Amino acid sequence: MKNIVIGLILIFSLSIYGQRNPNNDYWNSWRYTPKKEMAAEFEAAVAKKMQKFNASAETGMFTYKIITGRNTGTYERVESMKYPKDYDMDRTAEGDYWDKNVSKYVERTSGQMRWDRINNATTNWDPENPGTPSKYLERTTYDVKPGKVSHFRRFMNRITKIRTKRGVKDTFLLFRCISGGSENMYVMVRGWNSYQDERTSQDNENSWEDDYNEEYGWGTWDQDLDNFRNSLEAWGEMTETMQLVPSLTTGMMN
């Protein structure tokens, strides 16, 4: 029994340490669904709050509006590249302002969710020079079965390398939920600026499968893809398309 207790303490301690790694960048997200026919009032109130509390790079936020699926019309607000020290900041005044001036227009909210960005599953995005947020996002949520995370992560990490090899031009980022949801929930975000943009290099003679097998060994595409699919819960994959709201995005506000 003593050994079991010690083991649980060690696992818990490692989990907490992993969430506080000073070299990781963490992202925060919130979802807000405005009350019926109050989207304009919601946007106006958020814009005023942004001017007051989120006008600098250190306090910046960006906002997307969901345009497909059951959550159409919901707004997702994101703080990017936060570090453990940022969570020690006193933001009481900002929260009080929101409660008084914005929340009255909100029908439903998700509450804050915290995400750990996975470095080796990032494509065409530089944390030192992140640039302007993409105009469009395709956000895919994955719910992974317990004990199957290694299969999921292996395929995600490997396909990232193949994207680079094939000259994929869209931005891809993978996140793991560390607070506010299941630790087996991951989100892949793909960003682009025009539906007419060329998405990949036109010089590829091989298929994705061929490139994958050439990189990792014959037959690994079928094996890894099958393991990836089997790693997901029955309900475990949902994709939404989102569009940037510049007036609610730091550096792009009117």
Salt bridges, closest charged atoms under 4 A:
ASP25 OD1 - ARG117 NH2 2.76
GLU76 OE1 - ARG31 NE 2.60
GLU76 OE2 - ARG139 NE 3.34
GLU79 OE2 - ARG91 NH2 2.59
ASP86 OD1 - LYS85 NZ 3.50
GLU94 OE2 - LYS49 NZ 2.62
GLU94 OE1 - ARG91 NH2 3.01
GLU138 OE2 - ARG190 NH2 3.10
ASP170 OD2 - ARG190 NH1 2.76
ASP170 OD2 - ARG199 NH1 3.50
GLU198 OE2 - LYS169 NZ 3.16
ASP211 OD2 - ARG166 NH1 2.78
GLU214 OE2 - LYS165 NZ 3.61
GLU215 OE2 - LYS161 NZ 2.89
GLU215 OE1 - LYS165 NZ 3.98
ASP224 OD2 - ARG158 NH1 2.71
GLU240 OE1 - ARG31 NH2 2.63
